[in-house]
Amino acid sequence: MQTANNSLISGARSHRVMKSQALTSAFGGAGFALVLLTLWEGLLVLPPARFFTAPNAQRLFYLHVPSGIMAYLAFMLVVAGSAWWLWQRDQRGDRLARCAAELGVVFGAMSLASGTFWMRAEWGDDIVMRFFSDMRLATTLAMWLLLVAYITWRRQPDSEAVRRGAAIVGMLGVISVPLSYLSSRFLRSNHPVIVGTDDQEALAPEMRLVLYAGLMGFLLLFIAMLRTRLELERMQEELLTARLEGAA
Amino acid sequence: MNGSRVAAALLLALLLLPTTTAEEVTLTDGNASVTVGYDPVFHAGETWFIDLEVTGGDGYAVKAEFANGESRSKALPTDGSVSFSFPGATFHDEAFNVPLELQLVHDGSVVDNMTVLIDVSVPPPSDLLWLWGGMTVLWLGIAGYAVWLHRRQAELRRQLESHIAAAPDEGQDGD
């Protein structure tokens, strides 16, 4: 009887998992297609941007900006998950924060790396000093290092104290994300600012369209990766529970 | 030797061949003779030289003029070598078979002339390297993480399935 119940539950669960995986694949496939479209348009169709020393390297813009925004989004999810855990002690909040932090490290690294290549072509070779003197670069690097710190902290054996510490580090995103985002507007920075400024109109409509396609593509990829990462966490917990039950 | 090997050998030979070889033409008038040496490929952004080997050139000059009106001229010595050049900014775009008229001038009148054809090559801009570097890092980042997720998922699924497969036996043993 117990075996029959188990197989019923297992069948329902596997159906749910399959549906969830199909949805994740749909997000991932659509995101990948949109990013390919962005690449096609950004690299091969659109003309080089004017007023740039390195008009070809400027084409990194179509992926650099979306990856940076995904890093911000990831950190905001870390904040939300951490707050949820601190307030309710709900494991789902902790799980969300842990998975989002990992994605934040990946997308943040991509944004920093692509930005560094673009910066090297546009501004010259004093890259290290730029990270100290330009506030957008400095604050974004600091934000990314916070995420690295979060991940490193979570490498310890899991416990209530570790989760609490991680949630407190995660909550620092409340300061870090707006500071990084607004730094190029209000602090010393040569980083281009487009959204929400007078320069917004200077972005040609076709360039804006390709940027939006890149943003949407990265968002869908982000969602697909986050869902997969959350599923991994669930599977890991399920396996751990099964092993503990087996041992008992 | 099969077809692919022949193709590979040809490709290698093409790669190893020097990209350009200097070409020469000669302008003459009586005892005066000027051998004009030039690179048939004009690399935009780089100074382009024309070399002259002169015999009996006293009182003569050589004038070179592109179809776009850009021209240079050089008074010749009696004997010896001289050269003159066009700036790299003469051309900006790729072009093939651009006519260059070479004239041997004496006392203000053209005594011999010849038209040669050159190609204009525009080297790839240096910032393309940074574009592709940035793109490579970006895609390696996404692809690396996606592959890691996929492998981890497959591994966990395998472990879970093997655990589930073993579970009914354990349940029956328990009963």
HADDOCK unambig.tbl for C-alpha pairs under 7 A between the chains (distance, minus, plus):
assign (segid A and resid 3 and name CA) (segid B and resid 168 and name CA) 6.19 0.50 0.50
assign (segid A and resid 54 and name CA) (segid B and resid 127 and name CA) 5.71 0.50 0.50
assign (segid A and resid 56 and name CA) (segid B and resid 127 and name CA) 5.98 0.50 0.50
assign (segid A and resid 56 and name CA) (segid B and resid 128 and name CA) 5.73 0.50 0.50
assign (segid A and resid 56 and name CA) (segid B and resid 131 and name CA) 6.52 0.50 0.50
assign (segid A and resid 57 and name CA) (segid B and resid 127 and name CA) 5.54 0.50 0.50
assign (segid A and resid 57 and name CA) (segid B and resid 128 and name CA) 6.09 0.50 0.50
assign (segid A and resid 57 and name CA) (segid B and resid 130 and name CA) 5.98 0.50 0.50
assign (segid A and resid 57 and name CA) (segid B and resid 131 and name CA) 4.38 0.50 0.50
assign (segid A and resid 60 and name CA) (segid B and resid 131 and name CA) 6.28 0.50 0.50
assign (segid A and resid 60 and name CA) (segid B and resid 134 and name CA) 6.99 0.50 0.50
assign (segid A and resid 106 and name CA) (segid B and resid 141 and name CA) 6.71 0.50 0.50
assign (segid A and resid 110 and name CA) (segid B and resid 137 and name CA) 6.98 0.50 0.50
assign (segid A and resid 110 and name CA) (segid B and resid 138 and name CA) 5.05 0.50 0.50
assign (segid A and resid 110 and name CA) (segid B and resid 141 and name CA) 6.32 0.50 0.50
assign (segid A and resid 113 and name CA) (segid B and resid 134 and name CA) 6.62 0.50 0.50
assign (segid A and resid 113 and name CA) (segid B and resid 137 and name CA) 6.84 0.50 0.50
assign (segid A and resid 114 and name CA) (segid B and resid 134 and name CA) 4.47 0.50 0.50
assign (segid A and resid 114 and name CA) (segid B and resid 135 and name CA) 6.89 0.50 0.50
assign (segid A and resid 114 and name CA) (segid B and resid 138 and name CA) 6.42 0.50 0.50
assign (segid A and resid 117 and name CA) (segid B and resid 130 and name CA) 5.40 0.50 0.50
assign (segid A and resid 117 and name CA) (segid B and resid 133 and name CA) 6.77 0.50 0.50
assign (segid A and resid 117 and name CA) (segid B and resid 134 and name CA) 5.30 0.50 0.50
assign (segid A and resid 118 and name CA) (segid B and resid 130 and name CA) 6.48 0.50 0.50
assign (segid A and resid 118 and name CA) (segid B and resid 131 and name CA) 6.89 0.50 0.50
assign (segid A and resid 121 and name CA) (segid B and resid 127 and name CA) 5.62 0.50 0.50
assign (segid A and resid 121 and name CA) (segid B and resid 130 and name CA) 6.16 0.50 0.50
assign (segid A and resid 229 and name CA) (segid B and resid 149 and name CA) 6.93 0.50 0.50
assign (segid A and resid 232 and name CA) (segid B and resid 153 and name CA) 6.04 0.50 0.50
assign (segid A and resid 235 and name CA) (segid B and resid 156 and name CA) 6.62 0.50 0.50
assign (segid A and resid 236 and name CA) (segid B and resid 156 and name CA) 6.88 0.50 0.50
assign (segid A and resid 239 and name CA) (segid B and resid 160 and name CA) 6.04 0.50 0.50
